[in-house]
Amino acid sequence: MRPTLPHNRDFQSLRKGFRWDIPARLSMAAQACHDWAARDPGRVALIDLSDGARTDISYARLAGMTHALAAHLAAAGVQRGDRVGVLRTQSGWTAAAHLAIWHLGAISIPLFRLFGRDALDTRLRDSAAAHVVTDAEGFDLLDGFDLLRHIPEELPLDFDTCHPMADTGPEDPAVLMYTSGTTGAPKGALHGHRVLSGHLPGVEISHDMLGQPGDCLWTPADWAWIGGLFDVLMPGLALGVPVVAARMAKFDSVECVNIIREATVRNVFFPPTALKRLRADGVRIPGLRSVGSGGEPLGAEMLAWGQTAFGLTINEFYGQTECNMVASSCAALFAPRPGAIGRTVPGFDLAVLDPDGQPTSGEGDIAIRRGAASMFLCYWNNPLATADKFAGDWMRTGDQGVWDGDYLRFVGRADDVITSAGYRIGPAEIEDCLMHHPAVAVAAVVGLPDPARTEAVTACIVVAPGHVPDMALAEALRAHVGRHLSPHMTPRAVHFMDTLPMTVTGKVQRKRLRETLVEQDDTA
């Protein structure tokens, strides 16, 4: 399909003129593969580096893989509406697995290779999945699970098969994505076939109008997460932009640069943790056309570093598993504003709500109006949690934000905001300030119980190489924040740590960090 946004308009015109164009019958298998295979079969869909050698996979080849795997799954008993896990890393077969499941009208469940058995068990039991598409490496992880497993590379698939595609609409369930569980047990966000269409405007904007000649898209983020699957893989396929598949057991700056060079990548989605690693390693990557990032706010210091490292402005974007790519920066269309996520993506209506659920100009809960194409259908088997997510016409994100003109500033998760001496303090601004200090590699700020202040601002620091984590540095960091921000935002305490607790998607687990520090205080 063509890009959803004209490339010759200013941002206000794009916002004003945009309307969701969602057809009555819709299949993501057709949208991301079959339509291109019929129109331009030789066009490169994927550049697969996952086995150490480059393999270019055309849309015709990807369609053949999809049909063959769909036929195999159907013969194994997969029917419309069944949940099918996909336990694989980046590769051509991973893309084909999701496409084949959607082709059948079934529901794919992205599963992360680094999940432990408990995490896999939680998701597979909750979804009542009876089938998992995996590879030889993933097979052992499922030992003991009463599931039928499929290893496409080792199966005698018939690539001349043309299996009938299910007749699906935009509201028909297609993918069940579990939240990372930063604020409780993971919940399954069920999405319909319209979810890919809902991602396209934000993906295009965050890559300075993706779909330019020569564009080639990659992310080190695993395709088991919404950031890999729907911010990169499926939008790239739908837009006809080649997507690179490359396995990295863990992020490595040298390997990252090699992948970009080998595949001539021009567009990258880097999670904030990857950017921080590149910065710490002193990496420079010329030749990119766009870099997008989302999941945690970057702050002014990281944006300034991006100009040096990439020669361009990193475009931040924002969303959730339940409704993604709703706000974004776009250096090609408007100037970035340090500390702000960006502006509302065409097709979405955002608000900041007060405790009564009314839009406010002050700080409040970031919310998204119903009707957005990337909004989830419901939480799987959890109607109470679904109802709690909404306030009238608005889906509450649980994130705190504030408007700066028409730019949205992220303050923090509702349970991350610190109440200290009558002030409400968002951790992101203090973390950004700390990241400006040369001794800081990674910073996280939390509030700890304090009888005089309600909570005390507390900084947790991973020190950059060459610096000593001692009392002198702690005082220097406190003075740095007091000088650049405000006395009431100055950390009362500084803790030096080897690592910070992270979710598998690279977000700091501030709740877990708080709990760890409280336990240490109790046992001291």
C-alpha positions as CSV (number, residue, x, y, z in Angstrom):
1,M,0.0,0.0,0.0
2,R,1.0,3.6,-0.4
3,P,2.0,5.7,2.6
4,T,-1.1,6.9,4.4
5,L,0.1,10.5,4.7
6,P,1.0,12.8,1.7
7,H,4.7,13.7,1.8
8,N,4.2,17.3,0.6
9,R,2.0,18.7,3.4
10,D,2.7,20.6,6.5
11,F,1.8,18.9,9.8
12,Q,-1.3,21.0,10.5
13,S,-2.7,20.1,7.1
14,L,-2.0,16.5,7.7
15,R,-3.8,16.6,11.0
16,K,-6.8,18.5,9.6
17,G,-7.2,16.4,6.5
18,F,-6.7,13.0,7.9
19,R,-9.5,10.4,8.1
20,W,-9.2,6.7,8.9
21,D,-9.8,4.7,5.8
22,I,-10.5,1.3,7.1
23,P,-12.3,-1.1,4.7
24,A,-15.2,-3.3,5.7
25,R,-13.1,-6.4,4.9
26,L,-9.5,-6.4,6.1
27,S,-6.8,-8.9,6.7
28,M,-3.3,-8.0,7.9
29,A,-2.0,-11.0,6.0
30,A,-3.1,-9.4,2.7
31,Q,-2.1,-5.9,3.9
32,A,1.4,-6.8,4.8
33,C,2.1,-9.5,2.2
34,H,-0.4,-10.8,-0.3
35,D,-1.4,-7.5,-1.9
36,W,2.3,-6.7,-2.6
37,A,2.9,-10.3,-3.8
38,A,0.2,-9.8,-6.4
39,R,1.2,-6.3,-7.4
40,D,5.0,-6.5,-7.3
41,P,6.1,-10.1,-6.5
42,G,9.8,-9.5,-6.9
43,R,10.0,-6.6,-4.6
44,V,12.2,-7.2,-1.5
45,A,10.1,-7.6,1.6
46,L,12.8,-8.8,4.1
47,I,16.6,-8.8,4.3
48,D,17.2,-11.8,6.5
49,L,20.6,-11.8,8.3
50,S,19.4,-14.1,11.1
51,D,21.5,-17.1,10.1
52,G,24.7,-15.1,9.6
53,A,24.3,-14.9,5.8
54,R,22.2,-12.4,3.9
55,T,19.0,-13.7,2.3
56,D,16.7,-11.4,0.4
57,I,13.1,-12.5,0.6
58,S,10.7,-11.2,-2.0
59,Y,7.0,-10.7,-1.3
60,A,6.3,-13.6,-3.6
61,R,8.6,-15.8,-1.5
62,L,7.1,-14.5,1.7
63,A,3.6,-15.2,0.4
64,G,4.7,-18.8,-0.4
65,M,6.0,-19.3,3.1
66,T,2.8,-17.9,4.5
67,H,0.5,-20.1,2.4
68,A,2.6,-23.2,3.1
69,L,2.6,-22.6,6.9
70,A,-1.1,-21.7,6.9
71,A,-1.9,-25.0,5.2
72,H,0.2,-26.9,7.7
73,L,-1.4,-25.2,10.7
74,A,-4.9,-25.8,9.3
75,A,-4.0,-29.5,8.9
76,A,-2.8,-29.5,12.5
77,G,-6.3,-28.3,13.6
78,V,-5.9,-24.5,13.9
79,Q,-9.2,-22.9,13.3
80,R,-10.5,-19.3,13.1
81,G,-10.3,-17.6,16.5
82,D,-7.7,-20.1,17.9
83,R,-4.8,-18.6,19.8
84,V,-1.4,-19.6,18.4
85,G,1.9,-18.6,20.1
86,V,4.9,-17.4,18.1
87,L,8.1,-18.2,20.0
88,R,10.9,-17.0,17.7
89,T,13.4,-14.2,17.2
90,Q,13.8,-12.0,14.1
91,S,13.7,-14.0,10.9
92,G,11.7,-14.5,7.7
93,W,9.8,-17.4,9.3
94,T,8.8,-15.3,12.2
95,A,7.1,-12.9,9.9
96,A,5.5,-15.7,8.0
97,A,4.2,-17.3,11.2
98,H,2.2,-14.2,12.2
99,L,1.0,-13.8,8.6
100,A,-0.1,-17.4,8.4
101,I,-2.0,-17.2,11.6
102,W,-3.9,-14.1,10.5
103,H,-4.4,-15.7,7.1
104,L,-6.4,-18.4,8.9
105,G,-8.4,-15.9,10.9
106,A,-6.6,-17.1,14.1
107,I,-5.0,-15.0,16.8
108,S,-1.2,-14.8,17.1
109,I,0.5,-14.4,20.5
110,P,4.0,-13.0,20.3
111,L,6.3,-14.7,22.8
112,F,9.7,-13.5,23.9
113,R,12.6,-16.0,23.6
114,L,14.1,-14.8,26.9
115,F,10.9,-15.5,28.9
116,G,11.3,-17.9,31.8
117,R,9.0,-20.9,32.1
118,D,6.7,-19.0,34.5
119,A,6.2,-16.1,32.1
120,L,5.5,-18.5,29.2
121,D,3.1,-20.5,31.4
122,T,1.2,-17.4,32.4
123,R,0.6,-16.3,28.8
124,L,-0.1,-19.7,27.4
125,R,-2.5,-20.7,30.1
126,D,-4.3,-17.3,30.1
127,S,-4.8,-17.4,26.4
128,A,-5.6,-21.2,26.3
129,A,-3.2,-21.5,23.3
130,A,-3.0,-25.1,21.9
131,H,-0.3,-24.4,19.3
132,V,3.0,-22.6,19.2
133,V,5.1,-21.9,16.1
134,T,8.8,-22.1,17.2
135,D,12.2,-23.2,16.0
136,A,14.7,-25.7,17.3
137,E,16.0,-23.3,19.9
138,G,12.5,-22.6,21.2
139,F,11.5,-26.2,21.3
140,D,13.3,-27.0,24.5
141,L,11.7,-24.0,26.2
142,L,8.3,-25.6,25.7
143,D,9.4,-29.0,27.1
144,G,6.6,-30.2,29.5
145,F,4.0,-27.9,28.1
146,D,1.0,-29.8,26.6
147,L,1.1,-28.0,23.3
148,L,1.5,-28.9,19.6
149,R,4.7,-27.2,18.4
150,H,5.7,-26.5,14.8
151,I,9.2,-26.0,13.5
152,P,8.8,-24.6,9.9
153,E,12.4,-25.0,8.8
154,E,12.3,-28.7,9.5
155,L,8.9,-29.4,8.0
156,P,8.3,-30.6,4.4
157,L,6.2,-27.6,3.5
158,D,4.7,-27.3,0.0
159,F,5.5,-23.8,-1.3
160,D,3.2,-24.2,-4.2
161,T,0.2,-24.4,-1.8
162,C,-2.4,-21.7,-2.1
163,H,-4.5,-22.0,1.0
164,P,-7.8,-20.0,1.1
165,M,-7.6,-16.9,3.2
166,A,-10.2,-16.3,5.9
167,D,-12.7,-13.5,5.3
168,T,-12.0,-11.1,8.2
169,G,-13.0,-7.5,9.1
170,P,-11.2,-4.8,11.0
171,E,-12.8,-5.7,14.3
172,D,-12.1,-9.4,14.1
173,P,-9.4,-10.5,16.6
174,A,-5.9,-11.0,15.2
175,V,-3.2,-10.6,17.8
176,L,-3.0,-10.9,21.6
177,M,-0.2,-8.9,23.0
178,Y,0.6,-9.2,26.7
179,T,1.7,-6.0,28.6
180,S,5.2,-6.1,30.1
181,G,3.7,-6.1,33.6
182,T,5.4,-3.0,34.9
183,T,2.3,-2.3,37.1
184,G,1.1,-5.8,38.0
185,A,0.4,-9.1,36.3
186,P,0.6,-9.1,32.5
187,K,-2.7,-8.5,30.8
188,G,-3.5,-9.7,27.3
189,A,-4.4,-6.7,25.0
190,L,-6.5,-8.1,22.2
191,H,-6.3,-6.3,18.9
192,G,-8.2,-6.5,15.6
193,H,-7.0,-6.5,12.0
194,R,-7.2,-2.7,12.0
195,V,-4.3,-2.4,14.4
196,L,-1.7,-2.3,11.6
197,S,-3.6,0.5,9.8
198,G,-3.7,2.3,13.1
199,H,0.1,2.2,13.4
200,L,1.0,3.5,10.0
201,P,0.6,7.3,10.4
202,G,2.7,7.4,13.5
203,V,5.4,5.1,12.0
204,E,5.6,7.3,8.9
205,I,5.9,10.5,11.0
206,S,8.4,9.1,13.4
207,H,10.7,8.3,10.5
208,D,10.4,11.6,8.8
209,M,7.8,10.3,6.3
210,L,8.8,6.7,5.9
211,G,8.6,5.3,2.4
212,Q,11.2,7.5,0.6
213,P,13.3,5.9,-2.1
214,G,16.0,3.8,-0.6
215,D,14.4,3.4,2.8
216,C,15.3,0.3,4.7
217,L,14.0,-0.4,8.3
218,W,15.5,-2.2,11.3
219,T,15.3,-2.4,15.0
220,P,17.3,-4.3,17.6
221,A,14.0,-4.7,19.6
222,D,12.6,-8.2,19.5
223,W,9.6,-8.8,17.3
224,A,7.8,-10.3,20.3
225,W,7.0,-6.7,21.5
226,I,4.7,-4.2,20.0
227,G,7.7,-1.9,19.3
228,G,9.3,-4.6,17.1
229,L,6.2,-6.1,15.5
230,F,4.0,-3.1,14.9
231,D,6.4,-0.2,15.0
232,V,8.8,-1.8,12.5
233,L,8.1,-5.2,10.9
234,M,4.5,-5.1,9.8
235,P,4.4,-1.3,8.9
236,G,7.5,-1.8,6.9
237,L,6.0,-4.7,5.0
238,A,2.7,-2.9,4.5
239,L,4.5,0.2,3.1
240,G,6.8,-1.8,0.8
241,V,9.9,-0.8,2.8
242,P,12.4,-3.6,3.2
243,V,12.7,-4.8,6.8
244,V,15.9,-6.3,8.2
245,A,15.7,-9.4,10.3
246,A,18.9,-9.9,12.4
247,R,19.4,-11.9,15.6
248,M,21.2,-10.4,18.6
249,A,21.2,-12.4,21.7
250,K,21.8,-9.2,23.6
251,F,22.5,-5.6,22.4
252,D,26.0,-5.1,21.1
253,S,27.2,-1.8,19.7
254,V,29.7,-3.3,17.2
255,E,27.2,-5.9,16.0
256,C,24.6,-3.2,15.6
257,V,26.8,-1.1,13.4
258,N,27.7,-4.1,11.3
259,I,24.1,-4.9,10.7
260,I,23.3,-1.4,9.6
261,R,26.3,-1.4,7.2
262,E,25.6,-4.9,5.8
263,A,22.0,-4.2,5.0
264,T,22.3,-0.5,4.1
265,V,19.8,0.3,6.8
266,R,18.5,3.9,6.6
267,N,15.8,3.9,9.2
268,V,16.1,2.6,12.8
269,F,13.9,2.3,15.8
270,F,16.3,2.4,18.8
271,P,14.8,1.8,22.2
272,P,16.2,4.3,24.8
273,T,18.3,1.6,26.4
274,A,20.0,0.9,23.1
275,L,20.7,4.6,22.6
276,K,22.2,4.9,26.0
277,R,24.5,1.9,25.2
278,L,25.6,3.4,22.0
279,R,26.3,6.7,23.8
280,A,28.3,5.0,26.5
281,D,30.3,3.1,23.8
282,G,31.1,6.3,21.9
283,V,29.4,5.0,18.7
284,R,28.8,7.2,15.6
285,I,26.6,5.9,12.8
286,P,26.6,8.2,9.7
287,G,24.3,7.6,6.7
288,L,21.0,7.1,8.5
289,R,17.9,9.0,7.3
290,S,15.8,8.6,10.4
291,V,16.0,7.4,14.0
292,G,12.9,6.9,16.1
293,S,12.7,6.0,19.8
294,G,9.9,5.3,22.2
295,G,9.2,3.7,25.5
296,E,11.0,6.1,27.9
297,P,11.6,9.9,27.5
298,L,15.0,10.8,26.1
299,G,15.5,14.3,27.4
300,A,17.5,17.2,25.9
301,E,20.9,15.6,26.6
302,M,20.2,12.5,24.6
303,L,18.7,14.5,21.7
304,A,21.8,16.6,21.6
305,W,24.0,13.5,21.5
306,G,21.9,12.1,18.7
307,Q,22.7,15.1,16.5
308,T,26.4,14.3,17.0
309,A,26.1,10.5,16.7
310,F,23.8,10.3,13.8
311,G,23.8,13.7,12.2
312,L,20.0,14.0,12.6
313,T,17.3,14.6,15.2
314,I,16.0,11.5,17.0
315,N,12.2,11.5,16.7
316,E,10.5,10.4,20.0
317,F,7.1,8.7,19.9
318,Y,4.6,7.5,22.4
319,G,2.0,4.9,22.9
320,Q,1.1,1.8,24.8
321,T,0.4,-1.9,24.0
322,E,-3.3,-1.0,24.3
323,C,-3.1,1.9,21.8
324,N,0.2,2.7,20.2
325,M,1.9,5.5,18.1
326,V,-0.5,8.2,19.2
327,A,2.1,11.1,19.6
328,S,5.3,11.7,17.8
329,S,8.0,14.1,16.9
330,C,8.9,14.6,13.2
331,A,11.9,16.7,12.5
332,A,11.0,16.9,8.9
333,L,7.8,18.7,9.7
334,F,8.3,20.6,12.9
335,A,11.0,21.5,15.3
336,P,11.6,19.2,18.3
337,R,11.0,20.6,21.8
338,P,13.4,19.0,24.3
339,G,11.5,17.3,27.1
340,A,8.4,16.9,25.0
341,I,7.3,13.6,23.3
342,G,6.0,15.5,20.3
343,R,2.5,16.3,18.9
344,T,-0.6,14.3,18.4
345,V,-0.4,11.9,15.4
346,P,-3.0,12.4,12.6
347,G,-6.1,10.3,13.3
348,F,-5.8,10.5,17.1
349,D,-7.4,12.7,19.7
350,L,-5.4,13.1,22.9
351,A,-6.3,14.8,26.2
352,V,-4.8,15.2,29.7
353,L,-7.5,14.4,32.2
354,D,-8.0,15.6,35.8
355,P,-9.1,13.2,38.5
356,D,-12.7,13.7,37.5
357,G,-12.0,12.6,34.0
358,Q,-12.3,16.1,32.5
359,P,-9.7,17.6,30.1
360,T,-7.3,19.9,31.9
361,S,-4.5,22.3,30.9
362,G,-2.6,21.2,34.0
363,E,-0.9,17.9,34.8
364,G,-3.1,14.8,34.6
365,D,-3.7,11.4,33.0
366,I,-2.8,11.1,29.3
367,A,-5.9,9.8,27.5
368,I,-6.8,8.7,24.0
369,R,-10.3,9.1,22.6
370,R,-12.2,6.0,21.5
371,G,-12.2,5.3,17.7
372,A,-8.5,5.2,17.1
373,A,-7.6,2.4,14.8
374,S,-4.7,1.1,16.9
375,M,-6.8,0.9,20.1
376,F,-7.3,-2.5,21.5
377,L,-10.6,-4.4,21.5
378,C,-10.4,-5.5,25.1
379,Y,-8.3,-7.2,27.7
380,W,-8.5,-11.0,27.1
381,N,-11.0,-12.5,29.5
382,N,-10.9,-9.5,31.8
383,P,-13.9,-7.3,31.4
384,L,-13.4,-5.5,34.7
385,A,-9.8,-4.4,33.7
386,T,-11.2,-3.3,30.3
387,A,-13.9,-1.2,31.9
388,D,-11.4,0.3,34.3
389,K,-9.2,1.4,31.4
390,F,-11.9,3.8,30.1
391,A,-13.4,7.0,31.4
392,G,-16.4,7.8,29.1
393,D,-15.0,8.3,25.7
394,W,-11.4,8.3,26.8
395,M,-8.9,5.4,27.3
396,R,-6.8,6.3,30.3
397,T,-3.1,5.4,29.8
398,G,-2.0,5.6,33.5
399,D,0.8,7.9,32.3
400,Q,1.0,11.5,33.7
401,G,1.5,14.3,31.2
402,V,1.0,18.0,30.6
403,W,0.5,20.1,27.5
404,D,3.2,22.5,26.4
405,G,1.2,24.3,23.7
406,D,0.3,21.4,21.3
407,Y,3.3,19.4,22.4
408,L,2.8,16.6,24.9
409,R,5.2,16.3,27.8
410,F,5.5,13.0,29.6
411,V,5.8,13.3,33.4
412,G,5.8,9.7,34.4
413,R,3.7,6.7,35.3
414,A,0.9,7.6,37.7
415,D,2.6,5.4,40.4
416,D,6.1,6.9,39.5
417,V,5.2,10.5,40.2
418,I,6.8,11.6,43.5
419,T,4.9,13.6,46.1
420,S,7.5,15.5,48.2
421,A,6.9,18.4,50.6
422,G,3.7,19.3,48.7
423,Y,5.3,19.1,45.3
424,R,4.4,16.6,42.6
425,I,7.6,15.7,40.9
426,G,8.0,13.6,37.7
427,P,11.2,11.5,37.6
428,A,11.9,12.0,33.9
429,E,13.1,15.6,34.2
430,I,15.5,14.8,37.1
431,E,16.8,11.7,35.2
432,D,17.4,13.8,32.1
433,C,19.3,16.4,34.2
434,L,21.5,13.6,35.8
435,M,22.2,12.2,32.4
436,H,23.9,15.5,31.5
437,H,26.6,14.8,34.1
438,P,29.6,13.0,32.6
439,A,29.8,10.6,35.5
440,V,26.4,9.1,34.8
441,A,25.8,6.2,32.5
442,V,22.2,5.4,33.5
443,A,19.9,7.1,36.0
444,A,16.6,6.3,37.6
445,V,14.7,8.5,40.2
446,V,12.1,7.2,42.6
447,G,10.3,8.4,45.7
448,L,10.9,6.7,49.1
449,P,8.8,7.0,52.2
450,D,9.8,10.0,54.3
451,P,7.9,11.1,57.4
452,A,8.6,14.8,56.9
453,R,8.1,15.0,53.2
454,T,5.7,12.1,52.4
455,E,8.4,10.9,49.9
456,A,12.1,11.7,49.4
457,V,13.5,12.1,45.9
458,T,16.1,9.3,45.5
459,A,18.5,8.9,42.6
460,C,19.9,5.5,41.6
461,I,23.0,5.8,39.4
462,V,25.0,3.5,37.2
463,V,28.4,5.2,37.0
464,A,30.1,5.8,33.6
465,P,33.5,4.2,33.1
466,G,36.4,6.1,34.7
467,H,34.4,7.6,37.5
468,V,34.4,6.6,41.2
469,P,31.0,6.0,43.0
470,D,31.8,7.7,46.2
471,M,30.3,10.4,48.6
472,A,32.0,13.2,46.7
473,L,30.3,12.1,43.4
474,A,27.0,11.8,45.2
475,E,27.3,15.4,46.5
476,A,28.3,16.6,43.1
477,L,25.3,15.0,41.5
478,R,23.0,16.5,44.1
479,A,24.5,19.9,43.5
480,H,24.2,19.4,39.7
481,V,20.4,18.8,40.0
482,G,19.9,21.7,42.5
483,R,21.8,24.0,40.2
484,H,20.1,23.1,36.9
485,L,16.5,22.3,38.2
486,S,15.3,23.3,41.6
487,P,16.1,22.6,45.3
488,H,12.9,20.8,45.8
489,M,13.9,18.4,43.0
490,T,17.3,17.7,44.4
491,P,17.7,14.0,45.4
492,R,17.9,13.6,49.1
493,A,19.9,10.4,48.6
494,V,22.0,8.9,45.8
495,H,22.5,5.2,45.5
496,F,25.2,3.8,43.2
497,M,24.2,0.4,41.6
498,D,25.9,-1.9,39.1
499,T,22.6,-2.3,37.1
500,L,19.0,-1.1,37.3
501,P,16.0,-3.5,37.2
502,M,14.5,-3.4,33.7
503,T,11.6,-5.0,32.0
504,V,12.4,-7.2,29.0
505,T,11.5,-4.2,26.8
506,G,14.1,-2.1,28.4
507,K,12.0,0.1,30.7
508,V,13.2,0.9,34.2
509,Q,11.1,-0.9,36.8
510,R,10.8,1.9,39.2
511,K,8.3,0.0,41.4
512,R,10.8,-2.9,41.8
513,L,13.6,-0.4,42.4
514,R,11.5,1.3,45.2
515,E,10.8,-2.0,46.8
516,T,14.4,-3.0,46.7
517,L,15.5,0.2,48.4
518,V,12.8,0.0,51.0
519,E,13.8,-3.6,51.9
520,Q,17.4,-2.4,52.2
521,D,16.3,0.4,54.6
522,D,14.3,-2.1,56.7
523,T,17.2,-4.5,57.1
524,A,19.9,-1.8,57.7
